[in-house]
């Protein structure tokens, strides 16, 4: 979708699904908006985040082992290169390096049977990029702390390896909590975010990495509860080559509870991540670092879901298209059944489904959610989970859904220890029984997790596996295999501290 290049006087705000158990809702009447364009104030970004805490390169296209792997959707989601690839690249979204928001590292896991070597190029928000070598043995992992390579407020990274069968993630840890997100396996000319908040207690920063020599020119459009905003300063924005450009969203849409983003390049390709921070002054406290969606999609899978005392769950469905979209939200309860929801998403708008306010989603019952496009434009879907006392899990998690089932999945970041609880959640969206096996890549060998070997998942079933109950490791990269395509999510919970590191795993080709 090409973004409009001016503020629209006629716009549509966010729709909230508070009582959707009665069925779908249609678009409400347009509301007038007159958003003012604002100039970029990057120095204010550092001040804002500090206040919150205090109170050339070549695009390495992956060699595909077969035509079957070269699907259109695999170019839009993180997917590991096959074992036969002579090289692979991962583009990691920007994350905080200094300033009290936490320390970021890029983590690489090697699910293959040979040692991989390469380089990590770190791009700071100010100053020149720097490189450092990386090596990761078979069935092992390696990490690079970004603050050891550059001194900056934010940084992003390009990881280049001499083979495939590896996955990469960016992980952060700090006083506001932990977060983890897959890196991208390719750059894109468009990026989308469904969730975003710029209220008094929150800050949202887009981090646009252009790893290529040529500059890119992009248009950034925000859809808020007050309408669509196309700031003049972000229309035809220059994103310099081989550099990281931060965009403080609060400079352009202030005090908004709902901010969805479309970033589309006129020229060039890039990788865009989002940093979302809540300082706790209004109840929400946490930090989330995540990769955007390279395109809207027809289906989004969320294997994990739970509404309980102190824990809320929301689904943000963003329609960046110019006509309304019809979607279905299907529910797979761990016990019992629930009818799907039919929803209408107005054009250039977001709809929020608060799971705790939908009667057909029972509290205390784990569930999986699948959102499918039925008619009209495809959509972007994120899930937000907030945890606060009395919930034992606290913090904020903002997660894109998975977009395609696969038979092999891996993760790089995470631990199963006295301070971190590790869960792997599997959903079988197919029509045949899947047999899954879960292993941890442990210093050169793949170690089975307890009795999770050839475990049968019936069609439509979801199952959660607690890794800590079977083994303890300070690092625990995951390898899950199945005889049928499944969807996998990796969830990290800090014990007695804020931190929800929840994200989809990465498919292995």
BELNORMO-V832863 format. One record per residue. N is the residue number from 1. PHI is phi in degrees with one decimal (999 if undefined). PSI is psi as a letter, one per 30 degrees, with the letter a starting at -180 (NA if undefined). D_CENTER is the distance of its C-alpha to the mean C-alpha in Angstrom with 2 decimals. Layout:
# BELNORMO-V832863
n = [N	N]
phi = [PHI	PHI]
psi = [PSI	PSI]
d_center = [D_CENTER	D_CENTER]
This chain:
# BELNORMO-V832863
n = [1	2	3	4	5	6	7	8	9	10	11	12	13	14	15	16	17	18	19	20	21	22	23	24	25	26	27	28	29	30	31	32	33	34	35	36	37	38	39	40	41	42	43	44	45	46	47	48	49	50	51	52	53	54	55	56	57	58	59	60	61	62	63	64	65	66	67	68	69	70	71	72	73	74	75	76	77	78	79	80	81	82	83	84	85	86	87	88	89	90	91	92	93	94	95	96	97	98	99	100	101	102	103	104	105	106	107	108	109	110	111	112	113	114	115	116	117	118	119	120	121	122	123	124	125	126	127	128	129	130	131	132	133	134	135	136	137	138	139	140	141	142	143	144	145	146	147	148	149	150	151	152	153	154	155	156	157	158	159	160	161	162	163	164	165	166	167	168	169	170	171	172	173	174	175	176	177	178	179	180	181	182	183	184	185	186	187	188	189	190	191	192	193	194	195	196	197	198	199	200	201	202	203	204	205	206	207	208	209	210	211	212	213	214	215	216	217	218	219	220	221	222	223	224	225	226	227	228	229	230	231	232	233	234	235	236	237	238	239	240	241	242	243	244	245	246	247	248	249	250	251	252	253	254	255	256	257	258	259	260	261	262	263	264	265	266	267	268	269	270	271	272	273	274	275	276	277	278	279	280	281	282	283	284	285	286	287	288	289	290	291	292	293	294	295	296	297	298	299	300	301	302	303	304	305	306	307	308	309	310	311	312	313	314	315	316	317	318	319	320	321	322	323	324	325	326	327	328	329	330	331	332	333	334	335	336	337	338	339	340	341	342	343	344	345	346	347	348	349	350	351	352	353	354	355	356	357	358	359	360	361	362	363	364	365	366	367	368	369	370	371	372	373	374	375	376	377	378	379	380	381	382	383	384	385	386	387	388	389	390	391	392	393	394	395	396	397	398	399	400	401	402	403	404	405	406	407	408	409	410	411	412	413	414	415	416	417	418	419	420	421	422	423	424	425	426	427	428	429	430	431	432	433	434	435	436	437	438	439	440	441	442	443	444	445	446	447	448	449	450	451	452	453	454	455	456	457	458	459	460	461	462	463	464	465	466	467	468	469	470	471	472	473	474	475	476	477	478	479	480	481	482	483	484	485	486	487	488	489	490	491	492	493	494	495	496	497	498	499	500	501	502	503	504	505	506	507	508	509]
phi = [999	-81.5	-71.9	-71.9	-110.5	-154.6	-70.5	-93.9	-74.0	-108.3	-144.5	-121.7	-89.3	-78.0	-102.8	-113.0	-90.9	-94.6	-134.3	-77.5	-63.9	-87.1	128.8	-79.5	-121.3	-95.0	-66.1	-88.3	-64.0	-62.6	-116.5	-78.4	-144.2	-134.7	-69.0	-90.5	-74.6	-128.8	-79.3	-74.6	-131.7	-64.2	-58.9	-66.2	-60.0	-64.0	-63.7	-60.4	-66.8	-63.4	-64.8	-63.5	-71.7	-66.3	-82.2	999	-96.4	-109.2	-72.0	-81.6	-71.8	-68.8	-75.2	-94.2	-70.6	-154.4	-64.2	-61.8	-76.0	-89.3	-89.7	-62.9	-69.2	-68.3	-79.1	-108.2	-131.2	-63.2	-140.9	-72.2	-68.8	-70.6	-60.9	-78.3	-66.2	-84.1	-158.3	-154.3	-138.4	-130.5	-108.9	-95.0	-65.0	-63.5	-150.4	-69.2	-116.0	-133.7	103.8	91.0	-82.9	132.2	-110.5	-106.2	-135.0	-101.0	-125.1	-118.8	-115.4	-108.7	-89.2	-88.3	-111.8	-136.0	-70.1	-113.2	-129.8	175.2	-131.8	-116.2	-99.1	-105.1	-108.1	-82.1	-72.2	-138.8	97.1	-87.6	-71.9	-136.4	-116.5	-145.6	-75.7	-142.4	-141.9	-139.6	-76.6	-63.1	50.7	-149.6	-143.0	-143.8	-138.4	-130.9	-79.2	-63.0	-67.3	-81.3	-105.0	-135.3	-110.9	-163.3	-74.7	-131.0	-152.8	-128.2	-145.6	-115.0	-108.4	-119.5	-122.0	-95.5	-179.3	-109.0	65.8	-121.7	-126.0	-136.7	-138.3	-109.7	-130.1	-127.1	-145.9	-166.5	-65.6	-87.5	131.5	-112.1	-154.4	-148.2	-149.9	-63.3	-83.2	-90.3	-93.8	-158.1	-83.1	-147.9	-89.0	-144.7	-145.8	-136.3	-134.7	-85.4	-97.2	172.7	-141.0	-129.8	-69.6	-58.2	-93.4	-131.8	-139.6	-127.5	-129.3	-90.9	-122.8	-100.6	-99.9	-112.3	-83.3	-98.3	-63.8	-83.2	-67.0	-114.6	-121.8	-129.8	-116.7	-117.1	-124.9	-111.0	-109.8	-123.9	-66.7	-100.1	125.7	-94.8	-123.9	-120.0	-61.0	-60.4	-68.3	-108.3	-100.1	74.1	-69.3	-85.5	-110.9	-66.9	-67.5	52.5	-153.9	-109.3	-115.4	-82.8	-127.6	-80.5	-61.7	-64.3	-72.8	-118.6	-132.7	-91.9	54.9	-114.7	-85.4	-136.7	-132.5	-102.2	-130.8	-119.4	-122.9	-126.2	-86.3	-74.5	-137.7	88.4	-133.6	-157.5	-128.7	-125.5	-117.6	-132.0	-107.4	-119.4	-125.9	-124.2	-88.3	91.0	-68.8	-116.4	109.8	-82.6	-141.6	161.5	-138.4	-134.5	-112.9	-153.0	-80.9	-76.3	-92.8	-73.6	-167.6	-63.3	-143.9	-82.3	-150.8	-136.9	-108.4	-130.4	-65.4	-104.9	-166.5	-163.9	-113.5	-147.2	-61.7	87.3	-120.6	-113.6	-139.8	-132.1	-115.1	-106.2	-113.3	-109.9	-109.4	-81.8	-76.4	-100.9	-132.4	-69.1	-118.6	-107.0	-131.5	-119.7	-112.1	-92.8	-117.5	-118.4	-81.9	-66.0	-141.6	93.8	-133.6	-145.7	-71.0	-70.9	-97.5	-105.3	-127.9	-113.1	-108.0	-59.2	-62.6	50.0	-142.0	-123.3	-117.8	-108.5	-106.0	-87.5	-59.1	-69.7	-107.6	-106.6	-63.5	-81.3	-106.1	-71.0	-68.6	81.7	-107.9	-59.1	-154.1	-113.5	-128.9	-126.4	-108.7	-122.3	-78.1	-107.0	-143.7	82.7	-64.7	-74.8	-128.0	-118.0	-129.2	-124.8	-117.2	-114.3	-119.6	-112.7	-122.9	-146.8	-55.6	-89.6	-65.2	-71.4	-105.7	-123.2	122.8	-130.8	-127.3	-121.3	-133.0	-72.3	-72.9	-72.9	-116.8	-151.7	-69.6	-152.2	-92.7	-135.4	-135.9	-146.8	-133.9	-114.9	-84.1	115.9	-148.8	-122.6	-145.1	-70.2	-108.7	-135.2	-96.1	-115.5	-124.6	-122.6	-115.3	-120.5	-121.5	-104.1	-86.3	-87.0	-99.4	-123.7	-65.4	-105.6	-113.5	-113.1	-131.3	-116.6	-135.0	-111.7	-79.8	-125.0	53.6	106.2	-141.9	-93.7	-99.1	-65.1	-89.0	53.7	-102.6	-83.5	-136.2	53.8	-78.2	-83.8	-115.5	-71.3	-53.5	84.0	-82.3	-123.9	-143.2	-107.9	-116.5	-93.0	-67.1	-57.7	-69.0	-107.1	-157.5	-127.0	-148.9	-68.4	-130.9	-144.6	-65.2	-107.9	-130.5	-119.3	-123.2	-148.7	-82.2	-130.2	-62.5	-134.1	-121.9	-128.4	-124.3	-111.3	-121.6	-113.8	-124.3	-69.5	-92.5	60.1	-162.1	-69.3	158.7	-124.4	-100.3	-112.9	-163.8	-66.0	-72.7	-111.3	-68.5	-100.0	-69.7]
psi = [k	k	k	l	g	l	k	k	f	j	l	k	a	k	k	k	i	f	h	f	f	f	a	l	k	l	k	l	k	k	k	k	k	i	k	k	k	k	l	k	i	e	e	f	e	e	e	e	e	e	e	e	e	e	NA	l	k	k	j	j	k	k	k	k	f	l	f	e	f	i	l	e	f	f	f	f	l	k	k	k	l	l	f	f	k	f	l	l	k	k	j	k	l	l	l	k	e	l	g	f	f	l	k	k	l	k	k	k	k	j	f	a	g	l	k	k	l	a	l	j	k	k	j	l	f	k	a	l	l	l	l	k	l	k	k	k	l	k	h	a	l	l	l	k	k	e	f	f	e	l	j	l	e	l	l	l	k	k	k	k	l	g	a	a	g	k	l	k	l	k	k	l	k	a	f	f	a	l	l	k	k	k	l	k	f	l	l	l	f	k	k	k	k	e	l	k	k	h	l	e	g	l	k	k	k	k	j	j	k	j	g	l	e	k	l	l	k	l	k	k	k	k	j	l	f	g	a	k	k	i	k	e	f	g	j	h	k	k	j	k	k	h	l	k	j	k	j	j	e	f	f	e	j	k	h	k	f	j	j	l	k	k	j	k	k	e	k	l	l	a	k	k	l	k	k	k	k	k	f	f	f	g	e	k	k	l	k	k	k	l	k	l	k	f	l	l	l	f	k	k	k	j	f	k	k	k	k	a	j	f	k	l	k	k	k	j	j	k	j	f	l	g	l	l	k	k	l	k	j	k	k	j	k	f	k	a	l	k	k	l	k	k	k	k	j	l	k	h	l	k	k	k	j	j	e	f	g	j	f	f	j	k	k	g	j	k	l	l	k	k	k	k	k	e	l	a	l	l	l	k	k	l	k	k	k	k	k	l	k	g	k	f	j	l	a	k	k	j	k	k	l	l	f	k	l	l	f	k	l	l	l	e	l	l	l	j	a	f	f	k	k	k	k	k	k	k	k	j	f	a	f	l	k	k	j	k	k	k	l	k	j	j	h	f	l	j	k	k	j	b	g	i	k	h	k	k	j	l	k	f	k	k	k	k	k	j	e	f	f	e	l	k	k	f	k	i	k	k	j	k	l	l	f	l	k	l	k	k	k	k	k	k	k	k	k	h	l	k	j	j	i	k	l	k	l	k	k	k	NA]
d_center = [20.69	22.69	22.11	25.32	26.86	28.42	27.90	28.77	31.54	30.75	27.21	25.47	23.66	21.08	22.32	21.83	22.41	24.45	27.04	25.60	27.59	30.35	28.53	26.69	27.10	28.13	27.42	29.32	31.68	30.49	30.58	31.90	29.97	31.13	28.26	29.60	28.20	27.67	27.95	25.31	26.01	23.99	26.48	25.74	22.08	23.21	25.69	23.32	20.84	23.92	25.30	22.25	22.40	26.20	26.61	27.81	24.78	24.80	21.97	22.39	22.00	21.63	24.94	24.60	26.96	27.71	27.41	25.61	22.50	22.51	20.93	19.56	16.26	15.81	15.94	12.90	10.47	10.44	13.87	16.33	19.73	22.69	25.25	27.67	25.65	27.56	24.57	20.81	18.37	14.83	13.42	11.39	9.74	12.16	12.67	15.81	18.86	21.70	22.59	21.93	18.19	17.84	18.14	15.51	16.07	14.90	15.65	17.03	18.29	21.13	21.73	24.77	28.39	29.08	28.29	25.90	26.47	25.06	24.05	21.21	21.58	20.22	20.11	20.91	20.78	24.58	26.87	26.93	24.50	25.62	25.42	25.72	26.40	24.38	25.76	24.40	26.81	26.59	24.77	23.63	21.03	21.32	19.56	20.28	20.14	19.49	22.14	24.68	24.41	24.26	25.13	22.81	20.82	17.61	17.13	15.09	16.25	17.43	18.35	21.25	22.80	26.05	24.85	22.25	21.01	18.61	14.88	13.17	10.54	10.63	11.76	13.40	16.24	18.53	20.70	18.10	16.09	13.68	9.99	8.39	5.62	6.95	9.05	10.16	13.48	14.88	15.10	15.33	17.53	15.13	11.70	10.68	9.02	10.46	10.39	12.40	15.56	18.48	21.08	23.55	21.60	18.26	17.07	14.30	14.20	12.84	13.30	14.65	15.78	18.74	19.86	22.76	26.30	26.59	25.34	22.97	23.72	21.08	21.28	18.90	19.36	18.33	18.89	19.99	22.27	25.10	24.44	23.12	23.41	23.90	24.92	27.62	26.28	22.99	24.91	25.68	23.82	24.65	21.91	24.11	23.97	22.93	21.52	18.57	18.94	17.59	17.82	18.51	17.72	20.36	23.00	22.79	21.88	23.27	23.17	20.88	19.19	17.24	15.78	13.91	13.81	15.10	15.70	18.09	20.25	23.97	24.42	22.34	18.84	16.11	12.51	10.74	8.26	8.60	10.45	11.42	14.53	17.00	20.38	21.80	24.77	24.06	22.78	19.01	18.27	15.21	12.63	8.85	7.45	4.11	4.57	6.08	7.70	10.95	12.97	13.60	14.32	17.03	15.29	12.14	12.53	11.75	14.21	14.27	15.76	18.53	20.47	22.97	25.04	22.95	19.58	18.22	15.66	14.73	13.26	12.70	14.04	14.44	17.30	17.71	20.86	24.43	25.56	24.50	22.34	23.29	20.75	21.28	19.36	20.72	21.00	21.82	23.44	24.39	27.85	29.27	28.22	26.84	27.30	24.35	23.75	24.58	22.92	23.74	21.26	23.39	22.97	20.70	19.63	17.21	18.29	17.28	18.21	19.07	19.52	22.24	24.28	24.39	27.49	26.60	23.71	25.89	25.06	24.82	24.14	20.95	19.54	17.11	16.14	16.10	16.00	18.23	19.70	23.46	24.98	24.22	21.14	17.90	15.02	11.30	10.16	7.80	9.29	10.49	12.76	15.42	17.93	21.33	24.83	26.34	23.16	23.08	19.28	18.50	15.74	12.63	9.27	6.69	4.53	4.43	7.69	9.26	11.68	14.64	16.68	18.04	20.79	19.36	16.08	15.44	13.46	14.66	13.97	15.60	19.13	21.46	23.87	25.84	23.11	19.94	19.68	17.83	17.30	16.39	16.20	17.43	18.02	20.80	20.53	23.59	27.29	28.46	28.27	25.84	26.94	24.23	24.74	22.59	23.31	22.39	22.95	25.62	27.59	28.67	28.65	26.40	27.45	27.29	25.69	28.66	29.89	26.66	28.43	28.93	27.76	28.25	25.63	27.36	26.05	23.56	23.43	20.58	21.33	19.96	21.29	21.90	22.12	23.99	26.73	27.56	27.12	26.28	24.83	23.57	21.10	19.86	17.93	17.85	19.42	19.73	22.14	23.48	26.36	24.52	21.02	18.68	15.01	13.71	11.37	11.91	12.48	14.03	16.36	18.56	22.16	24.16	21.67	18.54	15.27	12.60	10.25	8.69	6.30	7.68	10.34	11.37	14.44	17.65	19.95]
